[in-house]
C-alpha cells in the first residue's frame, strides 16, 4: 500500500468512526458530504431498485467508500453497510479535494475520467426479477427442454434459448454464457457447434470453393434431464455467499421470513401476536395499506377479535391462553407445584401470565420462586410437562386421547 507522508498527516486530523455489523454508513439519496477510508472490517456497497438489493461490491482495509458523492457534490448514488465490526477514517470534502490537488495532473485527469465512467455504469444498473440468476437460467432451460423432448429430435438452439432467457430474466448474454460454461464443466449439458461456411467463386476457373468455416449455430442437449435441476440447485446453494455480483431482496414477505427461519407463517403470526418479534421488522406498502383501510372501513380497526382455539387445536404450551380459567385451575391442581413451575419457566409471556392468574396468591408466589430457579431447565422434562398439561386439558374437555 502506498505510504504518502502528506496523506498520513492529513489522516491524523480525521475522525475515526466505528460501525457494528449490519450498521448503515450512508443511504442512497443522502448528501455526499464525507467519504470513508476503511481501517478495519468490510463494507458492502449496494443499490435498492424496486425492492431488490443489487450488490455493487465490497470495500476492505485501505479502500475508500462514498468518495463519489464527495467528488461530484451530488447525492449518494448507492448505500453502504458494514458486513462486520468496522472502523473507518472520515474524510470531508476539503480533505479529499486537497489530496487530489496534491496529485500529479495526469492523476487528476484520470480520476475525473473514472468518476464519469462509474456514474455511467451505475446508471445502467437495473433490477432483475431473479435473486439467483444461475438457478433461474437453469430453470428456464429445464422448461424449454421439457417442450423440446416431445419432438422427434430433442434439442435446443442456443441462440433461441438465449433470447428466451433474456426476455424472461433480463440477464445479459455474458451471464448466460458464463452459466452454460459452468454447466458444461459439470457435464450437465452438451453444446454442439454447427459449423457453416460461405462459398467463394474462383475468378479464373469459375468454380465455387468453400470459404472460412464459422459457427453457424449451437445445439444444446440435457444428457440427464431428471437430475439436471437437482444438481443445479446444489451448485447454486454451494455458490451462495460468494462475492459475485448478486441481487437480493431488500424486503421479504412473511412466507420468506418463515422459510429463512425454518418455521411456518402460522407460528410467526402467533409470535407477532405475543409480541415476541420486534415491531421494527415489519413494514407495510403504503398505497396498498391505504386502499385496504378504505375498503375495510374505520370500524374494522377499532377492536381486535382474538381467535378462539378449541381444545382439540391445542398444540403447544402458549396455546393455553385460549383455555378457560376453570379448566386451567382443575388441570393445575392435578399437575402439581413442580410441574406448574416448569410450565411457567418455559411458557411465553402471555401464557405465563395466564398460569399465575389461575393460581392463588400463596401458591403463585411459591411457583414464581421455583420457576425462577428452573431457568434453563431440561428440555425433555419441559416437553413432558407440556404434553401432560395439554393432555389433562383435553381430558377435562372430554376429548379421547
C-alpha positions in Angstrom: 0.0 0.0 0.0 1.4 3.5 -0.9 2.7 5.4 2.1 2.3 9.1 1.5 3.6 11.3 4.2 1.2 14.2 3.4 -1.7 11.8 3.3 -0.8 10.3 6.7 -0.5 13.8 8.2 -4.0 14.6 6.9 -5.4 11.4 8.2 -4.2 12.2 11.7 -6.7 15.1 11.7 -9.6 12.9 10.5 -12.2 11.4 12.8 -12.4 7.7 13.4 -15.9 6.2 13.4 -17.0 2.6 14.2 -19.9 0.7 12.9 -21.2 -2.6 14.2 -22.2 -5.5 11.9 -25.3 -4.5 9.8 -25.0 -0.8 10.6 -25.5 1.7 7.7 -22.7 4.0 6.8 -24.9 6.0 4.4 -28.1 5.7 2.3 -28.8 6.3 -1.3 -30.0 9.8 -1.9 -28.4 11.3 1.1 -25.9 14.3 0.7 -22.5 13.1 -0.1 -20.5 15.4 2.2 -17.9 12.8 3.6 -16.1 9.8 2.4 -14.7 6.9 4.4 -11.4 5.0 4.4 -11.9 1.5 5.8 -9.4 1.0 8.6 -10.6 -2.5 9.7 -13.6 -4.6 8.7 -15.5 -4.8 5.4 -18.3 -2.7 3.8 -20.9 -3.8 1.2 -22.0 -1.2 -1.4 -25.4 -1.7 -2.9 -28.4 -0.1 -4.6 -32.1 -0.8 -4.0 -34.2 -0.9 -7.1 -37.9 -1.9 -6.9 -37.4 -3.6 -3.5 -34.3 -5.5 -4.9 -30.9 -5.1 -3.3 -28.3 -5.0 -6.1 -24.8 -5.6 -4.8 -22.1 -3.3 -6.3 -19.1 -4.7 -4.5 -17.2 -4.7 -1.2 -14.6 -2.5 0.4 -11.8 -3.6 2.8 -9.0 -2.1 4.8 -7.2 0.7 2.9 -10.1 1.2 0.4 -12.3 4.2 0.2 -16.1 4.2 0.1 -18.5 7.1 -0.5 -16.0 9.1 -2.5 -18.3 9.7 -5.5 -20.6 12.0 -3.6 -17.7 14.0 -2.3 -16.0 14.4 -5.6 -19.2 15.2 -7.6 -21.1 17.1 -5.0 -24.2 15.0 -5.9 -26.5 12.9 -3.6 -25.3 9.4 -2.8 -25.8 7.0 -5.7 -25.7 3.9 -3.5 -25.9 2.7 0.0 -23.2 1.2 2.3 -23.5 -1.3 5.1 -20.9 -2.8 7.5 -20.5 -6.6 7.0 -18.7 -6.9 10.3 -17.4 -4.6 13.0 -15.7 -1.8 11.0 -13.6 1.2 11.8 -13.3 4.0 9.2 -11.5 7.3 8.8 -13.9 10.1 8.0 -12.6 12.3 5.1 -14.6 15.5 4.4 -14.8 17.3 1.1 -11.9 19.6 1.7 -9.6 16.7 2.6 -10.5 14.7 -0.5 -10.1 17.7 -2.8 -6.7 18.6 -1.2 -5.5 15.0 -1.8 -6.5 15.3 -5.4 -4.9 18.8 -5.8 -1.6 17.4 -4.4 -1.7 14.6 -7.0 0.1 15.0 -10.4 -2.1 16.5 -13.2 -2.4 13.2 -15.1 -3.7 11.5 -12.0 -6.3 14.3 -11.6 -7.4 13.8 -15.3 -7.6 10.0 -14.8 -9.7 10.5 -11.6 -12.1 12.7 -13.4 -12.4 10.1 -16.2 -13.0 7.3 -13.7 -15.7 9.3 -12.0 -17.6 9.8 -15.2 -17.2 6.1 -16.1 -18.5 5.0 -12.7 -21.5 7.3 -13.0 -22.3 5.9 -16.4 -22.0 2.3 -15.2 -24.1 3.0 -12.1 -26.9 4.5 -14.2 -27.1 1.2 -16.1 -27.6 -0.9 -13.0 -31.1 -2.3 -13.3 -33.4 -4.6 -11.4 -33.6 -8.3 -12.1 -36.6 -10.4 -11.3 -34.4 -13.3 -10.3 -32.5 -13.2 -7.0 -30.3 -16.1 -8.2 -29.5 -15.7 -11.9 -27.7 -19.1 -12.2 -30.6 -21.1 -10.9 -33.1 -19.1 -12.8 -31.3 -19.7 -16.1 -31.3 -23.4 -15.3 -35.0 -23.5 -14.6 -35.9 -21.8 -17.9 -33.6 -24.2 -19.7 -35.3 -27.2 -18.0 -38.7 -26.0 -19.0 -37.5 -25.4 -22.6 -36.1 -28.9 -22.7 -39.3 -30.4 -21.5 -41.0 -28.9 -24.5 -38.2 -29.9 -26.9 -38.1 -33.5 -25.6 -41.6 -34.1 -27.1 -40.2 -33.6 -30.6 -38.7 -36.3 -32.8 -35.2 -34.8 -32.4 -34.9 -33.3 -28.9 -32.5 -30.3 -29.0 -32.4 -26.6 -28.2 -30.9 -24.0 -30.4 -28.6 -21.9 -28.2 -29.4 -18.6 -29.8 -33.2 -19.1 -29.5 -32.8 -20.3 -25.9 -30.7 -17.3 -25.0 -33.3 -14.9 -26.4 -36.0 -16.7 -24.3 -33.9 -16.5 -21.2 -33.1 -12.8 -21.7 -36.8 -12.0 -22.3 -37.8 -13.7 -19.1 -35.0 -12.9 -16.7 -33.5 -9.7 -18.1 -29.9 -11.0 -17.8 -27.1 -10.3 -20.3 -25.7 -12.7 -22.8 -22.4 -12.7 -21.0 -24.1 -14.0 -17.9 -25.9 -16.7 -19.9 -22.6 -17.8 -21.5 -21.0 -18.0 -18.0 -23.8 -20.2 -16.7 -23.6 -22.6 -19.6 -19.8 -22.7 -19.3 -20.3 -24.0 -15.7 -23.0 -26.4 -16.8 -20.7 -27.8 -19.5 -17.9 -28.3 -16.9 -20.2 -30.3 -14.7 -21.4 -32.3 -17.8 -25.0 -31.2 -17.1 -25.4 -30.0 -20.7 -23.7 -30.7 -24.0 -23.3 -27.9 -26.5 -22.5 -28.9 -30.1 -21.3 -26.4 -32.6 -23.0 -26.5 -36.0 -20.4 -25.1 -38.5 -21.1 -23.5 -41.8 -19.1 -21.6 -44.4 -19.6 -19.1 -47.2 -18.7 -20.4 -50.7 -16.5 -18.2 -52.9 -16.2 -18.3 -56.7 -12.9 -18.8 -58.3 -12.5 -15.8 -60.7 -10.3 -17.8 -63.1 -11.9 -21.3 -63.2 -15.4 -20.2 -62.3 -15.8 -23.0 -59.8 -17.1 -22.5 -56.2 -14.9 -23.3 -53.2 -15.8 -23.3 -49.5 -14.6 -20.3 -47.6 -13.6 -19.9 -44.0 -15.7 -22.0 -41.6 -17.7 -20.3 -38.9 -20.0 -21.5 -36.1 -23.5 -21.3 -37.6 -25.4 -22.4 -34.6 -25.1 -24.3 -31.3 -27.3 -27.2 -30.2 -28.0 -27.7 -26.5 -28.9 -31.1 -25.0 -29.5 -32.3 -21.5 -28.0 -35.8 -21.0 -29.9 -36.4 -17.8 -32.9 -34.2 -17.6 -34.2 -35.8 -14.4 -31.1 -34.9 -12.4 -30.4 -31.6 -14.1 -32.4 -29.3 -11.8 -31.4 -31.2 -8.6 -27.7 -30.8 -9.4 -28.2 -27.2 -10.4 -29.9 -26.4 -7.1 -26.9 -27.9 -5.2 -24.5 -25.9 -7.3 -26.4 -22.7 -6.6 -26.6 -23.5 -2.8 -22.8 -24.1 -2.7 -22.1 -20.9 -4.6 -24.3 -18.8 -2.2 -22.4 -16.1 -0.3 -19.6 -15.9 -2.9 -18.5 -12.3 -3.6 -20.0 -12.3 -7.1 -22.4 -9.7 -8.4 -25.6 -10.7 -6.5 -29.2 -9.5 -6.3 -31.2 -9.8 -3.1 -34.5 -8.6 -1.8 -34.3 -5.6 0.5 -37.7 -6.6 2.0 -39.2 -10.1 2.3 -42.7 -11.2 2.9 -43.9 -13.5 5.8 -43.5 -16.8 3.9 -39.9 -15.9 3.0 -39.3 -14.9 6.6 -40.7 -18.2 7.8 -38.6 -20.2 5.2 -35.4 -18.4 6.3 -36.2 -19.1 10.0 -37.1 -22.7 9.3 -40.6 -22.3 10.6 -44.2 -21.7 9.3 -46.1 -18.4 8.8 -48.7 -19.6 11.4 -46.1 -19.7 14.1 -44.8 -16.3 13.1 -48.4 -14.9 13.3 -48.6 -16.3 16.9 -45.2 -14.8 17.8 -46.3 -11.4 16.4 -49.5 -11.6 18.5 -47.4 -12.4 21.6 -45.1 -9.5 20.8 -42.1 -11.9 20.7 -40.9 -10.3 17.4 -39.8 -6.7 17.4 -42.2 -4.4 15.6 -39.4 -2.5 13.7 -39.1 -5.6 11.5 -42.5 -5.1 9.9 -43.4 -2.7 7.1 -46.5 -2.1 5.0 -46.8 -0.9 1.4 -48.4 2.5 1.9 -50.6 2.6 -1.2 -52.0 -0.9 -0.6 -52.4 -0.2 3.1 -54.4 3.0 2.5 -56.6 1.1 0.0 -57.2 -1.7 2.5 -58.1 0.7 5.3 -60.6 2.4 2.9 -62.0 -1.0 1.8 -62.5 -2.3 5.4 -63.8 0.9 6.9 -62.7 2.6 10.2 -64.9 0.5 12.5 -63.0 -2.7 11.5 -59.8 -1.4 13.2 -61.5 -0.2 16.4 -61.1 -3.6 18.1 -59.3 -6.9 17.5 -61.2 -10.1 17.9 -58.9 -12.8 19.4 -59.4 -16.1 17.7 -60.5 -18.9 19.9 -58.9 -22.3 19.7 -60.8 -25.4 20.6 -59.3 -27.9 23.0 -58.6 -30.2 20.0 -56.5 -27.5 18.4 -54.1 -27.0 21.3 -50.6 -27.7 20.1 -48.1 -26.0 22.4 -47.9 -24.5 25.9 -48.5 -21.0 24.7 -51.9 -22.1 23.4 -53.3 -22.3 26.9 -54.1 -18.6 26.6 -57.2 -19.8 24.7 -58.3 -22.1 27.6 -61.0 -21.0 30.1 -59.9 -20.3 33.6 -62.0 -23.1 35.3 -60.4 -25.8 33.1 -56.9 -24.5 33.8 -57.4 -24.4 37.5 -58.6 -28.0 37.5 -55.6 -29.0 35.3 -53.1 -27.2 37.5 -54.5 -28.8 40.7 -53.9 -32.3 39.2 -50.5 -31.4 37.8 -48.6 -30.5 41.0 -46.5 -27.5 42.0 -43.2 -28.5 40.4 -44.7 -29.3 37.0 -46.6 -26.0 37.1 -43.3 -24.2 37.9 -41.7 -26.0 34.9 -44.5 -24.8 32.7 -44.2 -21.2 33.9 -40.5 -21.3 33.4 -40.8 -22.3 29.7 -44.0 -20.6 28.7 -44.2 -17.4 26.7 -45.1 -14.1 28.4 -48.8 -14.2 27.8 -49.1 -17.9 28.8 -47.0 -17.4 31.9 -49.3 -14.6 33.0 -52.3 -16.8 32.4 -50.8 -19.5 34.6 -50.2 -17.1 37.6 -53.7 -15.6 37.3 -55.2 -19.1 37.8 -53.2 -19.8 41.0 -53.9 -18.5 44.4 -51.6 -15.7 45.6 -49.8 -18.0 48.0 -49.3 -20.8 45.5 -48.4 -18.3 42.8 -45.6 -16.9 45.0 -44.2 -20.4 45.5 -44.4 -21.3 41.8 -42.7 -18.0 40.8 -39.8 -18.7 43.2 -39.3 -22.2 41.9 -39.8 -21.2 38.2 -37.0 -18.6 38.7 -34.7 -21.3 40.0 -35.6 -23.5 37.0 -34.2 -21.1 34.4 -32.7 -23.3 31.7 -34.4 -26.5 32.8 -34.1 -29.8 31.0 -35.8 -29.7 27.6 -37.1 -33.2 27.8 -38.7 -32.5 31.2 -40.3 -29.3 29.8 -41.6 -31.3 26.8 -43.1 -33.9 29.1 -44.8 -31.3 31.3 -46.2 -29.5 28.2 -47.7 -32.8 26.8 -49.1 -33.8 30.2 -50.8 -30.4 30.7 -52.3 -30.3 27.3 -53.5 -33.9 27.7 -55.1 -33.1 31.0 -56.9 -30.1 29.5 -58.2 -32.2 26.6 -59.3 -34.9 29.0 -61.2 -32.4 31.1 -62.9 -31.2 27.9 -64.0 -34.8 27.2 -61.7 -35.5 24.3 -60.4 -39.0 23.8 -56.6 -39.2 23.9 
